[in-house]
Every structure is written in structure tokens, then in C-alpha cells.
Amino acid sequence: MCDTRGEDRPVQVADVDGMPIWSPDGRYLIASQSRRELENDKEVFRYATWKISLDDATKTRLNIPATDRVTDWSPDGRWLVTVRRPKT
């Protein structure tokens, strides 16, 4: 996280990889951390989804199925949009 004017040094708020998604109020990030696994000789992705507070950098694992990744928040911040990759 850094100042868009470039006046401040960037600050790391979490050590979770994945595409970060900002909450509508700008106070949290959601990141779905992925890992590849083999299942019945096929490669599948599993996810661990984290909610990260920008106030104190605490991270909380969310109870979202490992088959789903979060792609967006609802505008009111009450719902998350998830995507499940279809089985092939």
C-alpha cells in the first residue's frame, strides 16, 4: 500500500499472495491464495481466502469453500462474489 502521489514509502499490509480486492469502504482487502493439487490425476486449484484489516494488518481466514475464489465485493460490502472453476 502506498500514497498515489509517491510521497510516502510503500507499506506491506499482509503476506498473502493472490489478487487483492478492496472493500467498498477501503478498510479491508480480500485475497484468495491459491495452490495447485492433483486430484484423480488432474490438476485442480484450492483456495484459502483471507480478509485483511488495513487498520492493524490482522488477517482472518474466511469460511469459503476451498474450491471457490473471491473476485469482488457487493457495493454495500455485505456480499462477496465467488467463482468456482468447473470440473473437466
FENMOUR-V374050 format. One line per field, one symbol per residue. ss: DSSP state (2 for helix, 1 for strand, 0 for the rest). psi: psi as a letter, one per 40 degrees, with the letter a starting at -180 (. if undefined). burial: # if it has 9 or more other ideal C-beta (glycine too) atoms within 8 Angstrom, else .. Layout:
ss: ???
psi: ???
burial: ???
This chain:
ss: 0000000000000000000011000001111111111110011111111111100000111000000111111000000111110000
psi: hiheeediiihheifhiihihiideeeiihhhhiiiihhfeihiiiihhihhhedeeiihhighieeiiheiiideediihihhhii.
burial: .............#.#.#..#.##...#######.........###########..#.#..#.#...###..##.....###......
